[in-house]
Amino acid sequence: MEILGNIIGTLATVMFVLSYQMKTRRWIIVLNAGSRILYVIQYILLGAFEGALLDTVAFFISLLCRNREKGFIKDHFLLTVIAANIAIVGFGMITYKDIFSLLPILGVIFETLALWLINERSIRIVSLLGAPFWLVYNTLNKAYGSSAGNIITLVSIAVAIIRYDILKQEKKK
């Protein structure tokens, strides 16, 4: 199961990394949500149930983020973000084993906070903060494809920041 889990984790990582190369918020969220489904499968296969549960929660929050400008979420934005973070912490505590169980909680909080943002640059910067927590968690749980992916994610987000945010700003000047 470990090999299959790592193969699926690698595919999830490819989709996750590609999400930050997307130009628009909509496609960042769509690919991010799709990668979550693959990560959940990976973590189940590896017996890393904290990661599986938290990525499931993150998947649903990603879907909520897509509808940020509509209906209830638009009218009660701050309440929705607070409720989403309480859900992350609550579900994270269900599977709490030790101090390392906090890593995916923190990773998901940063990654989902990023998706609530409107500005793509801000999305990339806040997402960058979640990757180190996942890197340590994935390494400890032998999710080596995802660990490598976390490093690639850090590089990918940095490239996207340079490409879309820094170089585009220089061209405007």
Residue pairs with C-beta under 8 A, 6 or more apart in sequence:
1 45
1 46
2 45
2 46
2 142
4 45
5 41
5 42
5 43
5 44
5 45
5 46
5 143
6 42
6 46
6 142
6 143
6 144
6 145
6 146
7 145
8 38
8 41
8 42
8 45
9 38
9 39
9 42
9 46
9 138
9 143
9 144
9 145
9 146
9 149
10 145
10 146
10 148
10 149
11 38
12 35
12 36
12 37
12 38
12 39
12 41
12 42
12 146
12 149
13 35
13 145
13 146
13 148
13 149
13 150
13 152
13 153
14 149
15 31
15 34
15 35
15 38
16 31
16 32
16 35
16 39
16 149
16 153
17 149
17 152
17 153
17 156
18 31
19 27
19 28
19 29
19 30
19 31
19 32
19 35
20 28
20 124
20 127
20 153
20 156
20 157
20 160
21 156
21 159
21 160
22 28
22 31
23 120
23 164
24 120
25 118
25 120
25 123
26 66
28 115
28 120
28 123
29 62
29 65
29 66
29 115
30 66
32 62
32 111
32 115
33 59
33 62
33 63
33 66
36 55
36 56
36 58
36 59
36 62
37 59
39 51
39 52
39 55
39 146
40 52
40 55
40 56
40 59
42 143
42 145
42 146
43 49
43 50
43 51
43 52
43 55
43 141
43 143
44 52
46 141
46 142
46 143
47 141
48 137
48 141
48 143
49 95
50 92
50 95
50 96
50 97
50 101
50 104
50 105
50 137
51 104
51 137
51 138
51 141
51 143
53 91
53 92
53 94
53 95
54 88
54 91
54 92
54 104
54 105
54 107
54 108
55 104
55 108
57 87
57 88
57 91
57 108
58 88
58 108
58 111
58 112
61 84
61 87
61 88
61 112
61 115
62 112
62 115
64 73
64 80
64 84
65 112
65 115
65 116
67 73
68 74
68 77
68 116
68 118
72 80
73 80
77 116
81 113
81 116
84 112
84 116
85 109
85 112
85 113
88 105
88 108
88 109
88 112
89 105
89 109
92 101
92 102
92 104
92 105
92 108
95 101
96 102
100 136
100 137
100 140
103 133
103 134
103 136
103 137
103 140
104 133
104 134
104 137
106 130
106 133
107 130
107 131
107 133
107 134
107 137
108 130
109 130
110 126
110 127
110 129
110 130
110 133
111 127
111 130
113 126
114 122
114 123
114 124
114 125
114 126
114 127
114 130
115 123
117 123
117 126
120 164
120 165
121 161
121 164
121 165
124 157
124 160
124 161
124 164
124 165
125 161
127 157
128 154
128 157
128 158
128 161
131 150
131 153
131 154
131 157
132 150
132 154
134 146
134 150
135 147
135 150
135 151
135 154
137 143
138 144
138 146
138 147
138 149
138 150
139 147
